[in-house]
């Protein structure tokens, strides 16, 4: 899954660039 391949910091940037991106599950 992308959630495990992308670091938290990079994921936050991805969500900023793509607001339509699914929210990353906590855990």
mmCIF file of the N, C-alpha and C atoms, coordinates in Angstrom:
data_MODEL
# 
_entry.id   MODEL 
# 
loop_
_atom_site.group_PDB 
_atom_site.id 
_atom_site.type_symbol 
_atom_site.label_atom_id 
_atom_site.label_alt_id 
_atom_site.label_comp_id 
_atom_site.label_asym_id 
_atom_site.label_entity_id 
_atom_site.label_seq_id 
_atom_site.pdbx_PDB_ins_code 
_atom_site.Cartn_x 
_atom_site.Cartn_y 
_atom_site.Cartn_z 
_atom_site.occupancy 
_atom_site.B_iso_or_equiv 
_atom_site.pdbx_formal_charge 
_atom_site.auth_seq_id 
_atom_site.auth_comp_id 
_atom_site.auth_asym_id 
_atom_site.auth_atom_id 
_atom_site.pdbx_PDB_model_num 
ATOM 1  N N  . UNK A 1 1  ? 0.842  -1.208 0.000  1.00 0.00 ? 1  UNK A N  1 
ATOM 2  C CA . UNK A 1 1  ? 0.000  0.000  0.000  1.00 0.00 ? 1  UNK A CA 1 
ATOM 3  C C  . UNK A 1 1  ? 0.876  1.256  0.000  1.00 0.00 ? 1  UNK A C  1 
ATOM 4  N N  . UNK A 1 2  ? 0.345  2.317  -0.561 1.00 0.00 ? 2  UNK A N  1 
ATOM 5  C CA . UNK A 1 2  ? 1.115  3.559  -0.636 1.00 0.00 ? 2  UNK A CA 1 
ATOM 6  C C  . UNK A 1 2  ? 1.402  4.107  0.759  1.00 0.00 ? 2  UNK A C  1 
ATOM 7  N N  . UNK A 1 3  ? 0.448  3.887  1.682  1.00 0.00 ? 3  UNK A N  1 
ATOM 8  C CA . UNK A 1 3  ? 0.611  4.427  3.035  1.00 0.00 ? 3  UNK A CA 1 
ATOM 9  C C  . UNK A 1 3  ? 1.922  3.949  3.666  1.00 0.00 ? 3  UNK A C  1 
ATOM 10 N N  . UNK A 1 4  ? 2.313  2.701  3.352  1.00 0.00 ? 4  UNK A N  1 
ATOM 11 C CA . UNK A 1 4  ? 3.507  2.134  3.969  1.00 0.00 ? 4  UNK A CA 1 
ATOM 12 C C  . UNK A 1 4  ? 4.766  2.498  3.186  1.00 0.00 ? 4  UNK A C  1 
ATOM 13 N N  . UNK A 1 5  ? 4.590  2.868  1.924  1.00 0.00 ? 5  UNK A N  1 
ATOM 14 C CA . UNK A 1 5  ? 5.751  3.179  1.089  1.00 0.00 ? 5  UNK A CA 1 
ATOM 15 C C  . UNK A 1 5  ? 6.150  4.649  1.200  1.00 0.00 ? 5  UNK A C  1 
ATOM 16 N N  . UNK A 1 6  ? 5.186  5.484  1.592  1.00 0.00 ? 6  UNK A N  1 
ATOM 17 C CA . UNK A 1 6  ? 5.456  6.924  1.668  1.00 0.00 ? 6  UNK A CA 1 
ATOM 18 C C  . UNK A 1 6  ? 5.597  7.385  3.119  1.00 0.00 ? 6  UNK A C  1 
ATOM 19 N N  . UNK A 1 7  ? 6.689  8.087  3.440  1.00 0.00 ? 7  UNK A N  1 
ATOM 20 C CA . UNK A 1 7  ? 6.909  8.621  4.790  1.00 0.00 ? 7  UNK A CA 1 
ATOM 21 C C  . UNK A 1 7  ? 5.817  9.611  5.182  1.00 0.00 ? 7  UNK A C  1 
ATOM 22 N N  . UNK A 1 8  ? 5.655  9.833  6.481  1.00 0.00 ? 8  UNK A N  1 
ATOM 23 C CA . UNK A 1 8  ? 4.605  10.744 6.953  1.00 0.00 ? 8  UNK A CA 1 
ATOM 24 C C  . UNK A 1 8  ? 4.778  12.139 6.363  1.00 0.00 ? 8  UNK A C  1 
ATOM 25 N N  . UNK A 1 9  ? 6.012  12.645 6.374  1.00 0.00 ? 9  UNK A N  1 
ATOM 26 C CA . UNK A 1 9  ? 6.256  14.003 5.888  1.00 0.00 ? 9  UNK A CA 1 
ATOM 27 C C  . UNK A 1 9  ? 5.908  14.120 4.410  1.00 0.00 ? 9  UNK A C  1 
ATOM 28 N N  . UNK A 1 10 ? 6.332  13.109 3.639  1.00 0.00 ? 10 UNK A N  1 
ATOM 29 C CA . UNK A 1 10 ? 6.069  13.152 2.206  1.00 0.00 ? 10 UNK A CA 1 
ATOM 30 C C  . UNK A 1 10 ? 4.584  13.001 1.935  1.00 0.00 ? 10 UNK A C  1 
ATOM 31 N N  . UNK A 1 11 ? 3.921  12.199 2.770  1.00 0.00 ? 11 UNK A N  1 
ATOM 32 C CA . UNK A 1 11 ? 2.486  11.984 2.600  1.00 0.00 ? 11 UNK A CA 1 
ATOM 33 C C  . UNK A 1 11 ? 1.724  13.282 2.839  1.00 0.00 ? 11 UNK A C  1 
ATOM 34 N N  . UNK A 1 12 ? 2.181  14.072 3.845  1.00 0.00 ? 12 UNK A N  1 
ATOM 35 C CA . UNK A 1 12 ? 1.515  15.344 4.139  1.00 0.00 ? 12 UNK A CA 1 
ATOM 36 C C  . UNK A 1 12 ? 1.651  16.279 2.950  1.00 0.00 ? 12 UNK A C  1 
ATOM 37 N N  . UNK A 1 13 ? 2.835  16.299 2.338  1.00 0.00 ? 13 UNK A N  1 
ATOM 38 C CA . UNK A 1 13 ? 3.039  17.140 1.160  1.00 0.00 ? 13 UNK A CA 1 
ATOM 39 C C  . UNK A 1 13 ? 2.142  16.680 0.023  1.00 0.00 ? 13 UNK A C  1 
ATOM 40 N N  . UNK A 1 14 ? 1.997  15.369 -0.108 1.00 0.00 ? 14 UNK A N  1 
ATOM 41 C CA . UNK A 1 14 ? 1.165  14.812 -1.171 1.00 0.00 ? 14 UNK A CA 1 
ATOM 42 C C  . UNK A 1 14 ? -0.281 15.242 -0.990 1.00 0.00 ? 14 UNK A C  1 
ATOM 43 N N  . UNK A 1 15 ? -0.753 15.241 0.257  1.00 0.00 ? 15 UNK A N  1 
ATOM 44 C CA . UNK A 1 15 ? -2.139 15.641 0.524  1.00 0.00 ? 15 UNK A CA 1 
ATOM 45 C C  . UNK A 1 15 ? -2.320 17.127 0.250  1.00 0.00 ? 15 UNK A C  1 
ATOM 46 N N  . UNK A 1 16 ? -1.269 17.918 0.461  1.00 0.00 ? 16 UNK A N  1 
ATOM 47 C CA . UNK A 1 16 ? -1.367 19.359 0.196  1.00 0.00 ? 16 UNK A CA 1 
ATOM 48 C C  . UNK A 1 16 ? -1.467 19.613 -1.303 1.00 0.00 ? 16 UNK A C  1 
ATOM 49 N N  . UNK A 1 17 ? -0.713 18.840 -2.071 1.00 0.00 ? 17 UNK A N  1 
ATOM 50 C CA . UNK A 1 17 ? -0.733 19.006 -3.525 1.00 0.00 ? 17 UNK A CA 1 
ATOM 51 C C  . UNK A 1 17 ? -1.998 18.393 -4.108 1.00 0.00 ? 17 UNK A C  1 
ATOM 52 N N  . UNK A 1 18 ? -2.423 17.267 -3.530 1.00 0.00 ? 18 UNK A N  1 
ATOM 53 C CA . UNK A 1 18 ? -3.616 16.578 -4.029 1.00 0.00 ? 18 UNK A CA 1 
ATOM 54 C C  . UNK A 1 18 ? -4.648 16.428 -2.911 1.00 0.00 ? 18 UNK A C  1 
ATOM 55 N N  . UNK A 1 19 ? -5.505 17.456 -2.747 1.00 0.00 ? 19 UNK A N  1 
ATOM 56 C CA . UNK A 1 19 ? -6.536 17.450 -1.695 1.00 0.00 ? 19 UNK A CA 1 
ATOM 57 C C  . UNK A 1 19 ? -7.491 16.271 -1.838 1.00 0.00 ? 19 UNK A C  1 
ATOM 58 N N  . UNK A 1 20 ? -7.567 15.702 -3.033 1.00 0.00 ? 20 UNK A N  1 
ATOM 59 C CA . UNK A 1 20 ? -8.506 14.605 -3.265 1.00 0.00 ? 20 UNK A CA 1 
ATOM 60 C C  . UNK A 1 20 ? -7.936 13.271 -2.795 1.00 0.00 ? 20 UNK A C  1 
ATOM 61 N N  . UNK A 1 21 ? -6.670 13.293 -2.357 1.00 0.00 ? 21 UNK A N  1 
ATOM 62 C CA . UNK A 1 21 ? -6.037 12.051 -1.906 1.00 0.00 ? 21 UNK A CA 1 
ATOM 63 C C  . UNK A 1 21 ? -6.737 11.524 -0.656 1.00 0.00 ? 21 UNK A C  1 
ATOM 64 N N  . UNK A 1 22 ? -6.887 10.215 -0.552 1.00 0.00 ? 22 UNK A N  1 
ATOM 65 C CA . UNK A 1 22 ? -7.540 9.591  0.612  1.00 0.00 ? 22 UNK A CA 1 
ATOM 66 C C  . UNK A 1 22 ? -6.746 9.845  1.879  1.00 0.00 ? 22 UNK A C  1 
ATOM 67 N N  . UNK A 1 23 ? -7.435 10.095 2.987  1.00 0.00 ? 23 UNK A N  1 
ATOM 68 C CA . UNK A 1 23 ? -6.757 10.354 4.255  1.00 0.00 ? 23 UNK A CA 1 
ATOM 69 C C  . UNK A 1 23 ? -5.988 9.121  4.705  1.00 0.00 ? 23 UNK A C  1 
ATOM 70 N N  . UNK A 1 24 ? -4.783 9.329  5.188  1.00 0.00 ? 24 UNK A N  1 
ATOM 71 C CA . UNK A 1 24 ? -3.943 8.197  5.610  1.00 0.00 ? 24 UNK A CA 1 
ATOM 72 C C  . UNK A 1 24 ? -4.455 7.623  6.929  1.00 0.00 ? 24 UNK A C  1 
ATOM 73 N N  . UNK A 1 25 ? -4.724 6.330  6.951  1.00 0.00 ? 25 UNK A N  1 
ATOM 74 C CA . UNK A 1 25 ? -5.228 5.667  8.173  1.00 0.00 ? 25 UNK A CA 1 
ATOM 75 C C  . UNK A 1 25 ? -4.195 5.696  9.292  1.00 0.00 ? 25 UNK A C  1 
ATOM 76 N N  . UNK A 1 26 ? -4.615 5.997  10.506 1.00 0.00 ? 26 UNK A N  1 
ATOM 77 C CA . UNK A 1 26 ? -3.702 6.033  11.649 1.00 0.00 ? 26 UNK A CA 1 
ATOM 78 C C  . UNK A 1 26 ? -3.496 4.632  12.188 1.00 0.00 ? 26 UNK A C  1 
ATOM 79 N N  . UNK A 1 27 ? -2.226 4.259  12.395 1.00 0.00 ? 27 UNK A N  1 
ATOM 80 C CA . UNK A 1 27 ? -1.977 2.914  12.911 1.00 0.00 ? 27 UNK A CA 1 
ATOM 81 C C  . UNK A 1 27 ? -1.080 2.161  11.974 1.00 0.00 ? 27 UNK A C  1 
# 
